[in-house]
Amino acid sequence: MKWKSWKKRYAFHVAVCVIAIGIAFSINKNINLKRSHIYTVEKLNQTILRNVIEARTEGDMLVFSGWGFDVNYYNENSGCELILQDTETGEALWPKMKKNSEPVQIAERYTDGKDYSGAGFEGSLKIEQLKEDDVYEILLRYTSEYENGDGKKQKYVKTVTTDEFYYQGEMIEYNPKTFQALEISGSKLEKELEGTKLFHYFPEGTWVYYDEKNIYYIIEKENLEWDRNPICPVHWFVKNKNNLPEGKQECDFGNSDFCLKDRLISGLENSKYIVARIETPSQYITYFTTGLYYNDAGWSYQISKQWK
């Protein structure tokens, strides 16, 4: 009887230890998972180029595909993770990621002849995880490795926005809950903007559209102080500095700033908006910085983002 009692006590202690180890492992795993999901979004990163090409549904799953790489840190260990961040609550959803086995085609202006065809990714999550009425900003966290000066491998991790949002089954290039559409239905301006893409909407009352030939600035009149000579800075960046105009290679970017009053198009304005147009400065643009500027005060507002 004593032997059986000892065996029972021993078995009980073993079971307790197994459960305790399991709980500790689970807790440690959850802690590590939370640590791995800590991120800070960088606002002005011009070395990570990316494109979320599509968002599609497959049964009960939402699937994203695209490509991403850092021009300074890219190797076989590089990879991308998508984060869907709720624009209202800040809650983050992490799709399950995998590398896309199919080589991806990336525009020459992004690659400058280098091979980034292995930079494709695919991410998926269950549609039921998304709140139907919430807008999600699509972020990209990029990881790679590099060797420091001592020859030791170091982790490289950066998180940036893709400048894409997901809302009610659609991927959109702006937040639909904060975006204000132009009131130009049936006008000459509406016709002029056919075929253009939105580069950025400034809540201060400025819309920037573009195509291969032109860039359009549509600005609410009430938000301009003409006596201060408003300027629209146009700074554009390329991957290969040889594609910058002569004399600009040392500056690292092209400069096409213009005084707003010099580029107005009288035939396209209306009672609410003025319209300015300039030629698209280069076919090699990767990043573009613009906004509104007054010499006596500097930037009123600005944005720097990837030119897609």
N, C-alpha and C positions, 0 to 999 in steps of 0.2 A: 504493500500500500504506500509505503514511504517512497519507493522508487517511482510509482505512478504519479504521486503527488509532486515529486521533484520535476518529473518530465512535464507535467502540466504547467508548473511555475516557469520552467525554462522556456517552454513553447510560448507562454504568455509574454515573457520578457522579450523574446525574439520578435514576436508580432508587434509589440509596442515599439521596439527599435526600428523595425521596418517601416512602420507608419510614421514615426518621427523623422526618419531619413527622407521618406517620401514627401512629407510636409515641408521639410527644410529645403529639399531640392526644388519643390514647386514654388516656394517663396523666393528662393534665390533666382529661379528662372524668371519669375514675374518682375523681380527687381531689375535684373539685367535687361529684360524686355523694355521696361519703362525707361531705363537709362539709354537704351539704343534708340528710343523714340523721342529723345530730347533734341530740339533743333531751334535754330535762330535764322530767320529769313534775312539774307543779305540783299540790300536794296540796290547797290551799285556794283554788281559783279559783271564785268564785260568779257570774262574769259570762258564762261560756261555758255555754250550754244546748245539750243534744244528746240524740239518741236513735238508737241503732242498732235499726231496726225489725225487720229480719230478716236471716238468713243462709241462703242457699239454694244448692243445687247445680245447675249447668247443664252437663251433660256432664262434662268433666274439670276444670271451674272451680268455685270457691267464690265466691259473689257476696254482698256485703253492701250493704244500702241503708239510708238513714236521713237525718237532717238535723242541722245544727249551726250555731250563730251566736253571736257575742259581742254582748251588748246595747249595748256601747259602741263597737264597731268592726264595722260591717257595711255593705258596699256591693257594687257589681257586681264588684269585684276580690276579694271574700272567697271563701275556699274551705276545704275540709276534706280531710285525708288520714287514713286509718286506718293504724294500726301494730299488728301482732300480735306481742306480746312474750312470748316463752317464759318462763313463771314460774320455771323451774328454771335455765335457762342464761343468760337475759337476751337471747338472740338475737332480733333484730327482723326481721320480714317486712313488706314494704311492698306492699300490694295496688296495682294500677294503678287510679288514680282518674279519675272523670269527674263532671261536674255532672249531676244528674238533670234532664232537660228538662221533666219533668212537675211542675207546682206541687205543693208538699206542704202538707198540712193540719197545722197546729200548734195545740195547745190554747191558748185565750184567755189562760189564766193565765201562759203563757210569753211571749206577745206583747204583751199589753195593747193590743190593737187595731192594732198596727203590722204592716206587711206583711213577713214573712220567708218567703214562699212559695217564693222562689228559693233557699232554703238547703239544698235536697236534694242528696244525693250518692249515688254508687254506686262500689263498689270490688271488684275481682276479682283472684284469683290462682289458680294451679294447685294443686289439692288435693294433688298429690304433694310439694309443698314443705313440707307440714305433717307433723310427726312424730306418728304415731298415738297414742302413749301420753303425749304432752306436753299440758299445759294452756297456753293462750294468753290473756293478758289483752288486751282490745281497747282500745287507746288512740286518741285523736283529736288530731291536730295541726291547729290552726286558724291560717290566715294571712289578713291583710287589710292595707290601707294607710290611712294617715292623714297629715294635714299638721301639721307641728310649728309652733311659734310664728313661725318665719321663712318659713312657707309652703312648705317643702320636704317632699316626700313621704317618709314613713318606713314601714318594714316592721313589721308587728305579727305576732308569731309566739308561740303558746302551745300547750303540749301537756298534755292532761289525760286521766284515765281515763274510760271510758264506764260503769264499774261493771258491765261485762259480760265474760264469759269464753267461750272456745270450746274444746270438748273432744269429740273423737270424734263429730263430726257435729252437735253441738248447741251453741246459744248459751245460756249459763246466767248467772244473776245472782250467782253466787258461785263461788269456786274449789272444784271438787268433790273435790280431793285434801286440802284443809285443812278443809272444812266438816264439822261434826258435826251430824247430824240429831237432832231431838228424839225422845226415846223415849216417845211418847204414843199409839202405835197402839191403837185401840179405846177411847180415853178420851173424856171430855167435852171436854177441851181440844182434841183433834183435831177434834171436831165444831165447836167454837167457831171454830176457825181456818179452816174451810172458806171459800173465796172470798177469803181475805186474800193479800197479797203480802209476801214477805220484804223488809224495808228493809235490815237489816244483821245479820250474825252476828259477834259478838265472841268470839274464841277464849278469853277469860276466863270464858266460860260464860253469855252473854246473847244472846237472840234477840229481834229487834224485828220484828213483823209489823204490817201496817196494811191498812185499806180506807177507803172514803169516810167511814165513821162513827167508827171506833175505831182506836186504836193499842194494841198489846199488847206488854208486856215479860215475857218468860219467862226467869227467872234461876235458875241452880243455887243451891240453898240453901247449899251448903258454901262458896260464894264471897262470902257477905255477912257483914258485921260489923254486926249490928243495934244494938249499943250505941253505934255511931258515927253512927247516924241517916242511912243512905244516901239520897241524893237522885238523881232522874233529871232532869237538865236537859232542857228542851224549847225550843229556840230555832228559830224558823221565819222564813223570809225570803220576801218577795214582790217581784215586779217593779215594781208600783205601790205606793208607800208609803201611798196613800190606802186600800188594802185592809188596812192594819194597824189594830188596835183604837185607839180614841181615846186619845191620850196616849202612844202608842208610836212615832209617826212619827219623832220625834227620835232614838229609839234604833236605828232602821233594822231592827228585827226584833221579832217577837212573842215573848213569854216565857210559857211554860206549865209551868214547873218544878213538880215535885211531890215530896213526901216519899214514899218507897216504901211505908212502912207504912200510909199513908192511902189507898192505892189498891189494896190487895190484894183478890183475889177468892177467897174461901175455897172456893167450889164447884168451882174449876178447878185448884187446886193438887194436888200429889201428894207422895210421899215425896222426890222429887228436885228438883222445881221449885216456886218461888212464881210467881204470875201477877198482874200489875198491868195495869189497863186505864184509858185516858183517852179522852175524845172527841177526834177529829181536830180541831185548832183552827181550821182554815180550808180553804176550797176553792181558795184562791189560792196555796198554798205552791209555791215553786220550789226552795228549798234547805232542808235540815233538819239541825240539829245536836243530837246527843243522846249519852248514855253513862251513866256512873255517877260520882257525885261525893260526897266527904266534906268537910264544912266544915273539918275540922282539917287536911286535906291537899290539897284540890283534886280535880281530875279523876283518877280511877283509869284510865279509858279513855274515848275519845270518837271520834265520827266526824261529819264534815260532808259531805253528798253531796246530789245532786239528788233531788228528790222526784218519782217517776215514777208 
